């Protein structure tokens, strides 16, 4: 199913609900104001820059294209917003830096997994 450009606000709202986020949390994660998120969701035909749409998509862990097409989101492979954001940020780094940071995160997770088992 295709969404029109006029439906962008309702598509953002659907993705936000699927992610289990409030407008306040989406605003915090995207670096935008709550007022802006509220306005974009409720105003049909509202203009939004690609930069801001990208911020919202990153915060929700989706691609911008997901706002324009309906997809099956029942998959258990979906990631929480911060996890998806972390993956997107790692993809922007060069291979060596991304690998080094991933190694450190892995060590941290191993430590916390051992601690929680005790």
C-alpha positions in Angstrom: 0.0 0.0 0.0 1.4 3.4 -0.9 1.0 6.5 1.2 0.7 9.9 -0.4 3.0 12.8 0.5 -0.1 14.3 2.3 -0.2 11.2 4.6 3.3 11.6 5.9 2.1 12.6 9.3 -0.1 9.6 9.8 2.7 7.3 8.5 5.0 8.8 11.1 2.4 8.3 13.8 1.9 4.7 12.8 5.7 4.0 12.9 5.9 5.8 16.3 3.2 3.6 17.7 4.8 0.5 16.3 8.0 1.5 18.0 6.1 2.1 21.3 7.3 5.7 21.6 5.5 8.8 22.8 5.8 12.0 20.9 8.1 13.2 23.6 10.5 10.3 23.2 10.5 10.6 19.4 11.3 14.3 19.7 14.2 13.5 22.1 15.6 10.7 19.9 15.3 12.7 16.7 16.5 16.0 18.1 13.3 17.8 17.1 10.8 19.5 19.3 7.6 17.8 20.6 5.7 20.7 19.1 7.1 19.9 15.7 6.4 16.1 16.0 2.8 16.9 17.1 2.2 19.3 14.3 3.7 17.0 11.6 1.5 14.1 12.8 -1.8 15.9 12.9 -1.6 18.3 9.9 -2.4 16.8 6.6 -0.2 18.1 3.8 2.5 19.4 6.2 5.9 20.1 4.6 8.9 18.4 6.1 12.6 18.6 5.0 14.4 15.4 4.1 16.8 16.1 6.9 14.1 16.2 9.5 12.4 13.2 8.0 15.7 11.4 8.1 16.1 12.3 11.8 12.7 10.8 12.5 13.4 7.7 10.5 16.7 7.1 12.3 15.0 7.6 15.7 12.3 5.1 14.7 14.8 2.6 13.2 13.2 2.7 9.8 14.1 3.8 6.3 12.5 7.0 4.9 10.8 4.9 2.3 8.9 3.1 5.1 6.8 6.3 5.5 5.6 6.0 1.9 4.9 2.2 1.8 3.1 -0.2 4.1 5.1 -3.1 5.1 4.6 -6.1 7.4 6.1 -5.2 10.7 5.1 -8.3 12.6 8.7 -9.7 12.2 10.5 -10.4 15.4 13.7 -9.1 13.8 12.7 -5.5 14.4 15.1 -3.6 16.7 14.4 -1.1 19.4 14.9 2.5 18.2 18.3 3.1 20.0 19.6 -0.2 18.7 18.6 0.6 15.1 20.1 4.1 15.6 23.4 2.5 16.8 23.5 0.3 13.7 22.9 3.2 11.4 25.6 5.2 13.1 28.1 2.3 12.8 27.3 2.0 9.1 28.4 5.6 8.6 31.9 4.9 10.0 34.8 3.4 8.1 35.3 -0.4 8.5 38.1 -0.2 11.1 36.4 2.3 13.4 33.1 0.4 13.2 34.8 -2.9 14.0 36.7 -1.4 16.9 33.6 0.2 18.5 31.6 -3.0 17.9 34.3 -5.0 19.6 34.0 -2.7 22.7 30.2 -3.0 22.8 30.5 -6.8 22.5 32.9 -6.8 25.5 30.6 -4.6 27.5 27.6 -6.8 26.7 29.6 -9.9 27.7 30.4 -8.3 31.0 26.8 -7.4 31.7 25.5 -10.8 30.6 27.9 -12.5 33.1 27.0 -10.1 35.9 23.2 -10.7 35.4 23.8 -14.5 35.5 25.4 -14.3 38.9 
